[in-house]
Every structure is written in C-alpha cells, then in structure tokens.
Amino acid sequence: MSKSVERVEMRSITSPGFAQQVDKAKYDAMKDALLRSVPKGKPGLTVAEVKEGVLALLPDDLFPGGAKAGWWLKGVQLDLEARGVIARENVKPLRLHRL
C-alpha cells in the first residue's frame, strides 16, 4: 500500500490567484532553510548566495544531493513573496531579504 503524502498550498507572486498543492514535507524543509538563509532587511542576498546557504541546510532524505532544490527554492521563494514574508530588491542581480 502506498503512503499518503500530506499536501500544502503554494502560491506565486507572479500569478495572483493561482495556487498548487505540493508535498508539505519538502515545502516545509525548503521554507525553513530559506528563512534561515535570507537575512532580515536590505540589501539581502543574491539568489545564488541564498541557494548556496539553502543547499547546506536541506535534509538529504528529501533532497538527495540537492536534487530538485532549484525548483523548490524558486517555488517557495515566490510563495513567501506572495505571503509578504520576504521581498525582492529590484536590482541586478536580484536580491532577497526577510521583512
């Protein structure tokens, strides 16, 4: 018998009103790692710097060798922006910070 996967809603600041159901364990792991990596206040970190920090914090059982971490990082980043938890600075390269 297959194990049921708990789901959570993930939104996107780039598609208002759109939400998708995703694996809660992976979402929560990425959210925790992202919030631990992104500093509070400006100027924040570039997405590349955030990714470097996040990879070191992800559980290997959910993200073996960092597999699919880039997709989850972007998805959770956009969700947290939609929820008003983190913000981006409109500079090149893009920088993120917690509010």
PANU-93570 format. One record per residue (C-alpha): residue number from 1; z, y, x; residue in one letter. Coordinates in steps of 0.25 Angstrom, whole numbers, always signed. Each point is the difference from the previous one (the first is absolute). Layout:
<recs>
(NUM; (Z; Y; X); a) ...
</recs>
This chain:
<recs>
(1; (+0; +0; +0); m) (2; (-4; +14; +5); s) (3; (+11; +10; +3); k) (4; (-1; +13; -9); s) (5; (-2; +13; +8); v) (6; (+8; +12; -5); e) (7; (-9; +12; -2); r) (8; (+2; +15; +1); v) (9; (-8; +12; -5); e) (10; (-8; +7; +12); m) (11; (-6; +14; -4); r) (12; (-9; +9; +8); s) (13; (+0; +15; +2); i) (14; (-15; -1; +1); t) (15; (-2; -7; -13); s) (16; (+9; +6; -10); p) (17; (+4; -9; -12); g) (18; (-5; -12; +8); f) (19; (+10; -11; +4); a) (20; (-1; -14; +4); q) (21; (+10; -11; +1); q) (22; (+3; -5; +14); v) (23; (+10; -10; +7); d) (24; (+14; +6; -1); k) (25; (+5; -6; +13); a) (26; (-12; +5; +8); k) (27; (+1; +14; -7); y) (28; (+15; +1; +3); d) (29; (-1; -5; +14); a) (30; (-11; +11; +3); m) (31; (+7; +11; -8); k) (32; (+13; -3; +8); d) (33; (-8; +0; +14); a) (34; (-8; +13; -4); l) (35; (+12; +8; -4); l) (36; (+7; -4; +12); r) (37; (-12; +4; +9); s) (38; (-3; +13; -7); v) (39; (+8; +12; +4); p) (40; (+7; +9; -10); k) (41; (-7; +14; +0); g) (42; (-12; +6; +7); k) (43; (-8; -2; +9); p) (44; (+2; -15; -2); g) (45; (-8; -11; +7); l) (46; (-15; -4; +0); t) (47; (-4; -12; -8); v) (48; (-3; -7; +13); a) (49; (+15; +3; +5); e) (50; (+5; -4; -13); v) (51; (-7; -13; +0); k) (52; (+5; -3; +14); e) (53; (+14; +2; -5); g) (54; (-2; -8; -12); v) (55; (-6; -13; +7); l) (56; (+13; -2; +8); a) (57; (+8; +0; -13); l) (58; (-8; -9; -9); l) (59; (+6; -14; -2); p) (60; (-10; -10; +6); d) (61; (+2; -10; -12); d) (62; (-7; +10; -9); l) (63; (-10; +7; +10); f) (64; (-2; -11; +11); p) (65; (-5; +7; +13); g) (66; (-2; +13; -9); g) (67; (-10; -7; -9); a) (68; (-4; +10; -11); k) (69; (+10; +10; +4); a) (70; (-11; +11; +0); g) (71; (-4; -2; -14); w) (72; (+15; -1; -4); w) (73; (+3; +13; +8); l) (74; (-11; +8; -7); k) (75; (+4; -5; -14); g) (76; (+15; +2; +2); v) (77; (-3; +14; +6); q) (78; (-8; +4; -12); l) (79; (+10; -5; -9); d) (80; (+11; +7; +6); l) (81; (-8; +13; +0); e) (82; (-3; -2; -15); a) (83; (+15; -1; -2); r) (84; (+4; +12; +8); g) (85; (+7; -7; +11); v) (86; (-9; +3; +12); i) (87; (-10; +11; +2); a) (88; (-12; +2; +9); r) (89; (-3; +12; +8); e) (90; (-15; +4; -1); n) (91; (-3; +0; +15); v) (92; (-8; -8; +9); k) (93; (+4; -11; +2); p) (94; (+8; -1; -13); l) (95; (+15; +0; +2); r) (96; (+10; -6; -10); l) (97; (+15; +4; -2); h) (98; (+11; -3; -10); r) (99; (+4; +10; -10); l) 
</recs>
